């Protein structure tokens, strides 16, 4: 299924985004199957439990919970108020431990078989009963392990209160890291997941088109960024991981978030969507524009040309069977003038958010000791470029979202570049 065509008019983009969303939500019929998506993801998690010899996984991170169970309730709130968790073994029911009065939000969701009241092991919610609650928590999870786990006493967790980890060790359990195996599970997407991701990209690109039309002298960065947020919510999207839209001198160095700065004629405007769209999938693409009227300077044109060259070169490298080290070794060499400010990643994984694997620039990749990771069909990546000299007046950020196929790489993002303005 293609995303919104590059040459589509504003009305066509709006209708395309709406049509994709309606198909995915079941209003108009589609080959997409949410049940198959949930089953695929849960089985990927269970494969990691079996291969790692865990008795079970206990997941607190709402992104991991969503992947494994299809359940998502107030995910941003739950990221910093971690009291919801689920039990998953290699076989048997998925047991969800929910906040008081929240069970109705979870009972009919995804792959959850049973909902119980959560036991808080956090001082903020457990108060003076934390020690007692920890004993209760260990007892309840221990019973589930005896019923549905293997003989291992390895409990894999993505988040764990220090007092709970210590108590588990005192009782003979080994607390293992669940985050790495969860990242591995999430890294290879099914066709249904790719469908979801294309819908998120369609919505993001519709928002980007509206932002591009709104760029004019006198508008603020925040007002531009609000367009993407409004578009995302209007089409069933969820949240924005950051607010990476900047202008003029604030485009250099990169990673400065949107502000109330007023944009002026002749300045560059750059954004990075980092948008969690419909059904929880991420659209992470970047473009840089000129605020007119007028034409970009020769220096701005050079920055854009170099960023575009880096992006296209590095995309062309990607294919199944390549290691991250091979990609980093063959990656476009950033000229010395721009090296200190260049983007840390050649590419990074993307799914329900920015994910594993991470292909750093070569020197850092070797330091991270991740060079032997192999690209596989179904992996989705964001390929990054930032070009701007140290202490320079501005910079250019570009990024594309791709999927590794059996024969090479396929673009998932389709939003047009500014080649006519910057490169002719």
N, C-alpha and C positions, 0 to 999 in steps of 0.2 A: 504494500500500500504506500503510495507516494505521499509526501507531505504537501504543503501548499506550493503551487507552482511559483517559480521565481518571478515570472512576468505577470502575475495575477494583479488585477486592479484591487483597490481597497475593498470594494464590495465583494469581489470574488474571494478575497482572503477571509473576510468576515464569514461568508457562507461556508467556505471550506472548513474553517475552524469549527463552526457550529455543527456541520455535518459529521466531522470526525468524532466530535464529542458525543453526539447523539447516537452514532453507531456503537461506540464503546459502552455507553450507558444503557444500551438495549432498546432504544426508542425506534430505531429504523431497521434493525436486523443486521447481523454481521457474522462472519465466521469466528470472530473472537469469542472465547469461552472462559469466563472468570473462574469456573470450577476447575478447569484444566490448568489455569495459571496457578491457583492455590495449591493444587496437587503437585505440580511440578516443583514449586518452591519448597514445599514441606519435605518432599522426597530428597531434594538437594541437601537440606539440613540434616536429615536422617542419615544420608550417606556419610556426611562428615562425622556424625556421632559414632557410626560403626567403624569408620576407618581410623579414627583417633582413639578408639577404645574408651570412650566416655560412657559412664552409666546413663548420663542424661545431660541436657543443656537446660540451664535456667537463664532466661533472657529478660533483661530489664530495659534495654535500649529500645525505644518505640519504633525505630527504623527496623531493627532486627525482628522485633515482635511482629511488625506488619509483614515483613517478608515471610516469616515462618507460618503465621496464622491467618493472614488476611485481615487482621484486626487493627484498626487505627482510631484512637480516641484522643483528641487534644494532644497531638504529638509534641508540639513545641513546649507546652506546659510540662509534659511528662519527661522531657529531656532533662529538666533541672529539678523535678519533683518526683524522683524515681521511687514509686511505691507499687506500681503495677508490674507483675512478672508472670511468666508462664513456664510450665514444666513440659519438656519434650524428651522422650526416649526414642530409641531406634524403632520401637513398635509400641502399640497401645495408644490410649487417648492422649490428646493435648489438653492439659489442665491449666486453666487460666486463673490467676489470683488477682481479683479486681478490688478497687477501692469500694468502701461502703457506699451503697446507693448508686453504684455505677454498673451493676451487673447487667441491667437491661441494655446497656450499650454494647455488650460483648457477647451475649448468649447466642445470637443468631449469626455471628460473624465468621466468615471464612472456615478455618479448620479447627475451631475450638469445640471440644467435645463436652467439657465440664467447666463450670465457673464456680469458684470458691471465694470466700472473703480473704483478702490479702492480710498478711501478718507484717506489720511495719517493724523493720530493723533500723530505722533512722531515728536519730534523736529528735528531729524536728516534728515527727508525727508519733513516734513511739513513746516519747517522754520518759518518765521514770520506769516504764515497763519494758524498756528495750531488752534488758538481759533476759527477762521472762519470755519476751516475744521471740528472741533468738532461739531459745530452747524449743519453743513451739514450732518455729519455722523448720529447724533441723529435724524434729520428729516427724512433721508432716511430709517433708520432702523425702526423708529416709523411708517412710512407709511406701511412698510411690516408687522409689528406687527398688525396693524389695519386690514389689508387684510387677514392675514393667522394665526395670533396668537389667543389665547383665551382672556378673559377679564383681565388676569393678566398683571401687569406691571413688572414682574420678568424677567430680562434678565440674562441668564446664560452665563458666559464668562470664557474661560480658561486662557487668558491673557488680561490685560487691562492697558492702560496708566493711571497713577494716575489722570491726569487732566480730562481725559474722564470719569473715574469713578465718580469724584466729580461733573462734569457737569450733568451726568445722574441722580445722586441723587438730584441735585438742581431742576431738571425738574420732579421729582416725581417717577422716576424709582428706582427699587431695583436691585442692581448688585449682582448676586449670583455666586457661584463657579460652573463652569462646569467640572472641572477636575475630581472630585470624581465620579459624575455620568458617565462621559466618561470612567473612569477606570472600573467601574462596567459593563458598556456596553461591553467593550472589553474583559472582563475576561472569558466569555464562548464562545468557538470556534465552528464554524460549521464544517462539514466534509470537505468542500472546504478549509477552513482555515487550518485545520490539514494537508491536502494535500500540501498546500503551505509550511507549516512549515517543512514537511518531505523533500521537495526539498531543502530548505535552509540547513537543517542538512546534506543532502547528499553532497552538495557542500562543506560545512565546513569540513566534515569528509574526503573528497577527499583532501582538502588542508592540513588537519592534517597529513594524511598519507605521503604526500610529505615532510612536515616539519620533521616528525619522521625519514624519510630516510636521511634527510640532516643534522641531528644533528651529529656533529663531532668536535673534537678539532680544534680550529682556526676560526670557523665561529662566526659571531656576532649575538647578539639577534635581531638587526634590520633586518639583512638579512633573518633570519628565519621568522620573522613576515611578511616581504614583500611577502613571499610565499603565506600566507593566503590571503593577500590583492589582489595579482595578480589572484589567483584562483577564488576568489569571483567575481571580475570584469569580468573575462573571461566567467563565466557561468551566467551572467546577474544579479549578486548581486550588492549591492549599497554602503554601507559604513561599517566601523568598529567603534563601539562606543568608544573604547579605544584601548590601545596597551599593553594588559596584557600578556607579555611574558618576563620572567626573568630567571636568571641562578645563580647557586652558592649561595653566601651570599645574593644576591639581591632577592632570593625567600623568604627571611625572614627579616622583616614582609612582608606579601602579599600586593598586589596592587601597586607594583612598575612597571612602564611601560618600554617597550623595550628601550634599549640604544645601544650604539656602543661597549659595553663590549664584549670582546673575551671570548668564552666559552672554558673551559679546561676539560681535561679528568677527570672522576670521579665526576663531578658536576651534580647536578640535574638541569633539564630544565623544567619549568612549564609554561603552558599557559591557558588562558581563552578566548574563541573565541569572545564573544560579537559581533557577525557578523550579520549585516542586509543584508540578502541574496536576492535571486530572489523574485520579487514581494513583497518586503518590509518586509518579515518575518524574525524573529530573530532566530539564532542558537547560543545557549549559553551553551557551555560544556567545561570542563576542564580536562586536563591530565597532568601527571608529568612523565618525562623520565630521564634515566641516560645517560649522555654523556660517551660513552665507549672510548677505550676498558676497559675491567675489569668488576667487579661486584660491586653492591652497598655495602656499609658498613652495619654492623649490625644495627647501629643507623638509617641509611636511610631506611633500610628494616622495622624497627619498625614504623617509621613515616608513611610509605606507608600502612602498614598493618592496622594501626589505622584509617587512613583516609578512606580506603576502607571499613572497618567495620562500621564506622559512616555512610557512604553513603548508604550502603546496608540496614542497620537497619532502617534509616529514610525513605527510599523509601518504605520499607515493611509496614510502618505504614499507608500510604496514602490510603484513600478510601472515596467515597462520603458519606456525612452526618457527617463527623468528623469536629469539630471546630478547628481553629488554636490553641486554648489553649490546646485542647486534644493532638494535634500533638506535641506541644512544651513540654508538661508535660511528654510525653512518649519518647521524642527524646533521642538519644544516649547521655550519659553524657560524656563530654569531660574531660579527666583526668586533675587534677589541674595543672600539669606541663605545659600543653598546653592551658589552659583556657584563659589566658590573650590575646593570639594571635588568638584565634579561630574565625571562621567566624561569623558575626553578625546574619546571616539568617540560619535557618534550610532549608528554601525553599522560593522562590519568584516566582511570576507570570511572564509569558513571552508571547509575541505575536508579535506585530510590533516593540517592544523593550522590555526591562525589565519593567514589569508591576505589578499592584496590582493583587492579595493580597500578602502581605508580612508576612511570618511566621518567626518572630524573635526568637532568643533564649528566653527562658521562662521569665527571669527577665525583659528584655526589652519589650517583647510582652505585659506583664501586665502593664508596664508603658505607652505603646502606646494605651492601652484600645481597642485592636482590636481582643481580644481572641474569641469573639462570631461569627466571620465570618465562614461560613460553606462551606466546599469543595463541589463542584458540578461537575457532569459529563460534560466534555468538557473544564474544566479548565486545562490549561497547566502550569507546574511548572518546575523550575530548583532547584534541590536538591544539596546543597553545602557542602563541607568539606574542611577545611584547618587545618593541623596539623604541628605545629612548635613551639618549646619552645621560650620564651622571650630571645632575644639576642643569639639565636641559630645560627649555621652556615648555615642552610638551612631549607626548609619546603616543604610539599607536598600539592598540590591543586588538588582536584578531584570534578567533577560536572557532573550530568546527567540531561537530559531533559525528562520529563514524561507528560502523559496526564491522568487525572482522568476519569475512565470509569464507566459504570453503576455498575460494580461489584468490582472495585478496582483501580489498577493503571497499566499503560502500558508504557514500555520504548519506547521513540522515538529516542534517541541517541543510536548508536550501536558500537561506536569505541572501540576497545579492550583495556583492562587494561594490565598492565605489571606484572600480577601475577606470571608468570613463573620466571621472573627475581627477583622480590621483595619479593615473598611470599612462595617460595619453597626452 
